[in-house]
Amino acid sequence: MTIVILTWEYPPRIVGDIARQVNRLALGLLERDVEVDVVTFHETLSGVEKLDGLRIHRVSNPVGYHVNILTWSLSLSTEFERVVSNLIYEEGGIALLDVHEWPCVPAASSLKKAFGLPFVYTVYSLEDHRSSNPSSPLSTSIKSIEWLGGYESQAIVARSDRVARDMEKIHAIPHGKIYVIRAETQTWLGETVELYGRMVSRR
């Protein structure tokens, strides 16, 4: 089983906790004989790095200046799509995307439609949790992408009970589609691999 992880932060680019959690996930999957490609953003690094069996594909944003994070994420999506498409055309065999947070959702949705590639949407927080004005036009746009991730994905991994509850409440996602997997527990990696397997078997 080959998993491609999409993430907007990954070491050495560390903005918050996502980078560290995704790194733990990728290395843990390798230990369980799951092949992993990480596709991520970096301001200056680009290309493919091979590290102990893990392949890390770093891309920059093709557009230099952005009004806000929404335009940044949408233009970055084209690079995510390009890298994953190349992997499919050159190697094939990708079983599943694991998409970490809303900036990666547009690329995942396009790849799903183009290649029939299922994805899991891993959510750490919601715009309603982060924004001081969640009704603003920018926050409303981000919330629509969060909804899209919930709608298009095969499953949602919520990193907390609050995220799971609010995905249901705010975005009307069915309860049975949401799986609470807390990265601080001892069983989180096994739960994640088991979920991947279930989603792949449904293809």
N, C-alpha and C positions, 0 to 999 in steps of 0.2 A: 504494500500500500504506500503510495506516494502522496504526501500532503504538501500543499503550498500555503504558506502563511503570508498574508498581506498585513503589513503594519506600518504606520507612519513614523514610528520611532523604534530604534533598535540600537544596542551598543555598537559603536561608541557614542551615538547620538541618544542621549537620555534626557527626556523632557519631564517625565513623571515615572510612575511605577509600571506602565505598560511595557517599556523596553526590557526591564528586568524580568517581568513575568513571561514575556514571549521568549526571551533567551532561555529561561528555565524550561519552558515547554519544548522548545526545539531540541535542546540537548537531552531532555528526558525521553522524547520520542525516539531519538537515535538509539538510546540505550535499550529501547524495546523493539529495535529492528524495523522501525518505520522510517522510510526515506523522507527527507525534509528539504524543501527549498524555502528560504525566507526572502521575500521581495519587500524592500523597504526604501525609505527616502533618506538621502544625505545631501547636505549642501555642497560638499566638495568631492567626496569619494564617489566613484562610479565603477561599474564592472562587477565581475563575479569573484568572490573570495571563497576558497574551500578551506574549511576548518574542521578537522577530525570527522570527516564524512558529511558535514553540514555545508550546504551551498548557500551563500548569502549574495543576493543580487541587489546592488545599491544603484538607485537612479536619482537624478536631480530633477527639479521641476523645469519643464521646457519654457515656462514663462517667468521672466525675472521679477516683475513687480506685480503686486496684488493689492486690491482694495481691502480684502478681508480673507478670512480662512476658507470661506466657501469657494471663492474663485480659485484659491490656491489648491484646494483638494480636488476640484473638478479638472483642472489642467494636469495635476499630478496623476489623475486616473488614467490618462492616455498612456503614460509610461508604464504604469502597472499592467495595463492591458497588453501593451507591446511585449513586455518580458514574459508574461504568462502564455501569451499566444505563441511566442517563439519556442517556449518549453514544450508546448503541446505539439507543434509542427515538427520539431526536431526530435523529440523523445517520446511523446505520447504518454499514456499510462498514468496521468494524474487522476487520483481518485476523488479528491475533495479539496476545496479551499477553506481555510480558517481565516476569517476576516475580522481583524481587531479594530473595533470602533468605527464610527460613522464615516470618517474620511475615506475609508477603503470600500465602502458599500457601492458607489457608482461603478467602479471597475468590476466588482464581483457580479453585480447585476448584469452588466454587459457580457461578461464572460459566460455566465450561465445561459444567456439567450443565444450566444454565438456557438457554444460548444456543448451545451447540455451539461455543464459542469456544476454540480451542486456545491452549496457553501453553507458553512456554519458561521453564525454572526456572534462574535464574542463581545459582550458589552460590559464596560467598567462603570460608566455613569451615563446619565442622560442630560440633555440640554436643560431640562427643567431643574436639575440639580446644580448645574454649573453657572447658569446665567442669572444675573440680577434682574433681567427684564425678558423673561421667556416668551413674551408676546410680541417682541420687536420683530421687524421683518427678517433680520438675519437669523435670529433664533427660530423663528417659524420655519424658515427654509431648512435649517439644520434638522429640526424636528421631523420635517417631511422626509429627509434622507434616513433618519432613524427608523421611521415607519417603513420606508421602502426595504431596509435591511430586515426588519421583522417579517414583512410580507413575502419577500423573495427567497429568504433563506430556508433551508430545510429544518434547521433547529437554531435556537438561541441559547448561548451559554451566558448566564447572568452571574457576575462575580459576587453578588450579594442578594439577600432577600429583598432589599429595597428596590434594586434594579429590576428583579423579577416582577415584583408587585406593580411597579410603575410602568413596565412594558405592557402589562395587562390593562392597567387603568388609563394610561395616557394614549397608548397606541393600539389598544383593542386587540392585542395579540392573544390567541388562544392559550390557555394555561398549559395544555399538553405539549405545546411547542417549546416551552421554556424549561431549561435545565439549570438549576443552581449548582455551580461547581466553584467552590471557594479555593483559591490557589494556596491558602495557608493550611489546608488540611493535608493529612498524610495520604489520602486516597484520591486526590484531585487528578493526578496523572492517569491513573487507571480508569477513572470515570470518563476522562476525556477520550482516551483510546477506545473505550467501549462505545461511547457515543459516536465517534467517527465510524466505527465498524457498522453500527446500526444504520447510519445515514447512507453509507456506501452500498449496503445490501439492498436498500430500497430503490436504487437506480434502475 
